[in-house]
Amino acid sequence: MSEFMGKNGFIWFVGVVEDRADPKNLGRLRVRCLGYHTEKLDQLKTKDLPWAHVMNPITSATVSGLGQSPLGAVEGSWVVGFFQDGADAQMPIIIGTLPGVPSELPDINAKKGFIDTSGNYPKYKDETDVNRLAVGDDDLPHSTLTIRKSDRTTDIGRADFNSVDLRVANADNDILPGDDGTAFSEPTIPYDATYPYNHVYESEGGHIREMDDTPSHERIHERHSSGSGYEIHPDGTKVTRVKKDNYTIVTADDYAHIQGTSRTTIDEGLRVRVNADGEEGNNYNIEVGQGSNVNVEVNGGNINLTTLGTGQDAGDININAKRSLNIQVEKDVNIGVGGKWTEVVTYNKKEECQIHEMNAKEQDINGNVINLN
């Protein structure tokens, strides 16, 4: 074989993509090449241009769906490539795309080639084709950056526990201290990119990925066009925003270790279901370390504890206090007992008497048999 591609020279071209709707789904593009094709659409229609294959990088297998799909260029993209068939110029292969500074926007009424005949691209005139997030020009901010700054959530209220006066119920203690639930805010957007350190990918639909290597302002940012996304700040802080519902499905165990304080604010309700399969031993356990309290405060509502079931399947409510059980009620105490009521008062020291005091202006004791010892 004496003649083959690459031996008799290398014929390359520069052109503009005019069609990417490849009927074979190979990622091919129709390109109008400078010097080879006329700009007059009435003489050479877009549909008559040859299909050009797109060269993928060596990091993409491009076989059996592996690697990166050979898609990305749009109508209006400037590309560079070569002709596989040499001077015949009917088998173009695209090596890459070429950014520039468009001097005009596409005019779909001009009946000319070398443009996006649908009129979508380029979007900007007299501006670099490099993404605005990569350029870092304060005078021309990316629209998503402006939206993110205006959409930042501030002054979020967090749990606030008021102090409780315990002197009536327990003379040994005075006040159970409260917890001031001061508000918190979403951190400010840390974007401060400097060209050429921010590596940006933006899709047609507005999805964005940033790998920002700007010195002292390194970030990772990924954003859906709806506004859902996350950002990792230069100090390692991560902010996640979900603009609609959020689902997390774990098919095995889930472990979370928070080495600081966890604060959660819920504008509506909270529902937790444990042991959904009804298997014995799957308990809901809460352990609080030494010296800490469990504080539950309800503003204008009730605290309801209920066990369900019948017979042996019903559950008990057990309270075991290693010290005193203090209950302060500002109104009535209503207790209905369907079985036996038993009270046992015992002191640890045998020499101390057992004391059960009942103090009230009026006391009623009703029963068929009343024993007083």
C-alpha positions in Angstrom: 0.0 0.0 0.0 1.9 3.0 -1.3 -0.7 5.8 -0.7 -2.6 6.3 2.6 -3.8 9.2 4.7 -0.9 11.1 6.3 1.7 10.1 3.8 1.0 12.7 1.0 0.6 15.7 3.2 -2.0 17.0 5.7 -4.9 19.1 4.4 -6.6 21.0 7.2 -9.5 23.4 7.3 -11.4 26.0 9.4 -15.1 26.2 9.3 -18.5 26.8 11.0 -20.9 24.2 12.2 -24.3 24.5 10.6 -26.0 21.2 11.5 -25.5 18.7 14.3 -28.7 16.5 13.9 -26.7 13.4 12.8 -29.2 10.8 11.7 -26.7 8.0 12.7 -26.2 9.5 16.2 -22.4 9.4 15.8 -21.9 13.0 16.9 -21.1 14.1 13.4 -21.4 17.7 12.3 -22.0 19.4 9.0 -19.4 22.1 8.6 -19.0 24.9 6.0 -15.3 25.2 5.4 -13.6 28.4 4.5 -12.1 28.3 1.0 -13.9 25.1 0.2 -17.6 26.0 0.4 -19.4 29.1 -0.7 -21.3 31.2 1.8 -24.3 31.4 -0.5 -27.0 29.0 0.7 -28.9 29.1 -2.6 -25.8 27.6 -4.2 -24.8 25.1 -1.4 -27.4 24.3 1.1 -26.5 23.1 4.6 -28.1 19.7 3.9 -25.6 19.2 1.1 -22.5 19.7 3.2 -20.6 16.5 4.1 -20.8 15.1 7.6 -17.6 15.5 9.7 -16.6 13.1 12.4 -15.5 14.6 15.7 -12.2 13.5 17.3 -12.5 12.8 21.0 -9.5 13.0 23.5 -7.5 10.0 24.4 -9.1 10.0 27.8 -12.4 9.1 26.2 -12.8 5.5 24.9 -15.6 6.5 22.5 -16.6 2.8 22.1 -19.7 1.1 23.3 -20.8 4.2 25.1 -17.6 4.4 27.2 -16.0 7.8 27.9 -17.4 11.2 27.0 -20.1 11.4 24.3 -18.8 13.2 21.2 -21.3 16.0 21.6 -20.8 19.6 22.6 -20.3 21.8 19.5 -23.4 23.8 18.5 -24.5 25.5 15.3 -22.3 28.6 15.0 -19.2 27.0 16.5 -16.0 27.6 14.7 -14.0 24.4 14.3 -10.7 23.2 12.9 -10.0 19.9 11.3 -8.5 18.0 8.4 -9.7 16.0 5.4 -9.3 12.2 5.7 -9.5 11.9 2.0 -7.0 14.7 1.3 -7.7 17.0 -1.7 -11.1 15.4 -2.4 -12.3 17.2 0.8 -15.4 15.0 1.3 -14.4 13.2 4.6 -13.7 15.9 7.2 -12.6 15.1 10.7 -12.9 17.8 13.4 -10.0 18.2 15.8 -11.5 20.9 18.0 -13.4 24.2 18.4 -12.1 27.7 18.2 -13.2 30.5 20.5 -13.3 34.1 19.3 -14.9 37.5 19.7 -18.0 37.6 17.4 -18.4 40.9 15.6 -22.0 40.3 14.7 -25.0 38.2 15.7 -26.5 35.7 13.3 -29.0 37.1 10.8 -31.3 34.3 9.7 -32.7 36.5 6.9 -29.3 37.0 5.2 -29.5 33.7 3.4 -25.8 33.1 4.1 -23.8 30.3 5.5 -21.0 30.3 8.1 -23.6 31.2 10.8 -26.1 29.4 12.9 -29.1 29.6 10.6 -31.5 29.0 13.6 -30.2 32.3 15.1 -29.3 30.9 18.5 -25.5 31.3 18.6 -23.5 33.3 19.3 -25.5 35.0 22.1 -23.1 37.9 22.6 -21.5 40.5 20.3 -18.1 42.0 20.8 -17.4 39.7 23.7 -15.1 36.7 24.1 -16.6 33.3 23.7 -14.9 32.2 26.9 -17.4 31.7 29.7 -18.1 34.8 31.8 -17.5 32.8 35.0 -14.0 32.0 33.7 -13.3 35.6 32.6 -14.2 37.0 36.0 -15.2 40.5 34.7 -17.2 42.4 37.3 -18.7 44.5 34.6 -20.1 41.5 32.8 -21.2 39.0 35.5 -22.7 35.7 34.6 -26.5 35.7 35.0 -26.4 32.7 37.3 -23.9 34.5 39.6 -26.2 37.4 39.9 -29.2 35.1 40.6 -27.2 33.2 43.3 -26.3 36.3 45.1 -29.8 37.7 45.1 -31.2 34.2 46.1 -29.0 33.8 49.1 -31.1 33.0 52.3 -30.5 35.0 55.4 -31.8 35.4 58.9 -32.9 31.8 59.3 -34.3 31.3 62.8 -33.1 28.3 64.9 -34.3 26.5 68.0 -34.8 28.7 71.0 -35.4 27.3 74.5 -36.7 29.6 77.2 -35.5 29.3 80.8 -37.8 27.4 83.2 -38.4 28.4 86.8 -38.2 25.1 88.8 -38.6 26.6 92.4 -42.2 25.5 92.8 -41.6 21.9 91.9 -38.1 21.5 93.3 -36.8 23.9 96.0 -33.3 22.7 95.5 -33.0 24.1 91.9 -33.9 27.6 90.8 -33.7 28.1 87.0 -33.3 25.7 84.1 -31.2 27.9 81.8 -32.4 28.6 78.2 -30.7 28.5 74.9 -30.8 31.7 72.8 -31.7 30.6 69.3 -30.0 33.4 67.4 -30.6 33.3 63.6 -28.1 32.1 61.0 -27.6 32.9 57.3 -26.3 31.1 54.2 -22.7 32.0 53.7 -21.9 34.7 51.2 -21.1 33.5 47.6 -17.3 33.1 47.6 -16.9 33.6 43.8 -13.8 35.7 43.1 -12.3 34.0 40.0 -9.4 35.4 38.1 -8.6 34.5 34.5 -7.2 32.0 33.6 -7.7 29.9 36.7 -11.4 29.1 36.6 -12.2 26.0 34.5 -15.9 26.2 33.6 -18.2 23.9 31.7 -21.7 25.2 30.8 -24.3 23.2 28.8 -26.9 24.6 26.5 -29.6 24.1 29.1 -27.7 26.2 31.6 -26.1 23.5 33.8 -22.8 24.7 35.2 -19.6 23.1 36.6 -16.7 25.2 37.9 -13.3 24.0 39.1 -11.8 27.2 40.3 -8.1 27.3 40.9 -7.8 31.0 41.6 -5.1 31.3 44.3 -6.6 31.7 47.7 -10.1 31.5 46.2 -10.2 27.8 45.2 -13.8 26.5 44.8 -15.8 23.7 43.3 -19.3 24.6 42.1 -21.9 22.5 40.3 -25.4 23.9 39.5 -28.5 22.7 37.8 -30.4 25.3 35.7 -33.2 25.2 38.2 -30.9 26.6 40.9 -30.2 23.3 42.7 -26.6 22.7 43.3 -23.7 22.8 45.7 -20.5 24.8 46.3 -17.4 24.0 48.2 -15.8 27.2 49.6 -12.0 27.9 49.8 -12.0 26.9 53.5 -13.8 23.6 52.8 -17.3 24.8 53.8 -20.0 23.2 51.6 -23.3 24.8 50.8 -26.0 22.7 49.2 -29.2 24.2 47.8 -32.2 22.1 46.6 -34.8 24.1 44.9 -37.5 21.5 45.2 -37.8 18.1 46.9 -34.8 16.2 48.2 -34.6 12.4 48.4 -31.8 10.3 49.9 -32.1 6.5 49.5 -29.6 4.3 51.4 -30.0 0.5 50.9 -27.8 -0.4 53.9 -26.6 1.5 57.0 -26.1 5.2 57.2 -23.5 6.8 59.5 -23.0 10.5 60.2 -20.4 12.0 62.5 -20.9 15.7 63.3 -18.0 16.9 65.3 -19.6 20.3 66.1 -23.2 21.3 66.7 -26.1 20.3 64.4 -28.8 22.9 63.9 -31.9 22.2 61.8 -34.7 24.6 61.1 -37.9 23.2 59.5 -40.6 25.6 58.3 -43.3 23.0 58.3 -43.5 19.6 60.0 -41.2 16.7 60.9 -42.2 13.0 60.7 -39.8 10.2 61.7 -40.8 6.5 61.2 -38.6 3.8 62.8 -38.9 0.1 62.4 -41.1 0.3 59.3 -40.8 -3.5 58.8 -42.1 -4.2 62.3 -39.1 -6.3 63.3 -38.3 -6.6 67.0 -35.1 -4.9 68.2 -35.1 -2.0 65.8 -35.4 0.8 68.4 -35.3 4.5 68.5 -32.5 5.4 70.9 -31.3 8.8 72.0 -28.3 9.2 74.2 -27.2 12.5 75.7 -23.7 12.9 77.2 -22.8 13.7 80.7 -23.8 17.2 81.9 -26.3 17.9 79.1 -30.1 18.2 79.2 -32.9 17.1 76.9 -35.1 20.1 76.5 -38.4 20.0 74.7 -40.4 23.2 74.3 -43.8 23.5 72.6 -45.2 27.0 71.9 -49.0 26.9 72.0 -49.3 23.1 71.4 -49.5 19.8 73.3 -47.0 17.1 74.1 -48.6 13.7 73.4 -47.1 10.4 74.3 -49.1 7.4 73.2 -48.5 3.6 73.1 -50.8 1.5 70.9 -51.8 -2.1 70.8 -54.0 -4.4 72.9 -53.1 -7.0 75.6 -49.6 -8.2 75.5 -49.0 -6.3 72.3 -49.6 -3.0 74.0 -46.6 -0.9 75.2 -45.8 0.8 78.5 -44.5 4.2 79.2 -41.6 4.0 81.7 -39.8 6.8 83.5 -36.8 6.0 85.6 -35.2 9.0 87.4 -32.0 8.5 89.2 -32.8 11.6 91.3 -36.0 13.5 91.7 -39.0 13.6 89.4 -40.3 17.2 89.4 -43.6 18.1 87.8 -45.1 21.6 87.9 -48.6 22.0 86.7 -50.3 25.4 86.5 -53.8 24.0 86.1 -55.4 20.6 86.7 -54.0 17.1 86.8 -56.3 14.5 85.4 -55.3 10.8 85.6 -57.5 7.9 84.5 -56.3 4.5 85.7 -58.0 1.4 84.3 -56.2 -1.0 86.6 -54.4 -0.8 89.9 -52.6 2.3 91.2 -49.5 1.5 93.3 -47.3 4.0 95.1 -44.2 2.9 97.0 -42.2 5.5 98.9 -38.7 4.2 100.0 -35.7 6.0 101.3 -32.2 4.6 100.9 -31.4 5.1 104.5 -33.2 2.7 106.8 -33.2 5.1 109.8 -35.2 7.6 107.8 -38.9 7.3 107.8 -41.0 7.0 104.7 -43.0 10.1 104.0 -45.8 10.7 101.5 -47.2 14.2 101.7 -50.5 15.3 100.1 -51.3 19.0 100.5 -54.5 20.6 99.3 -57.4 22.7 100.6 -59.8 19.9 99.9 -59.1 16.2 99.3 -61.5 13.4 98.4 -60.7 9.8 98.9 -63.3 7.3 97.5 -63.3 3.6 97.7 -65.1 0.5 98.8 -62.4 -0.3 101.3 -60.0 2.3 102.7 -57.1 1.2 104.9 -55.1 3.8 106.8 -52.0 2.5 108.7 
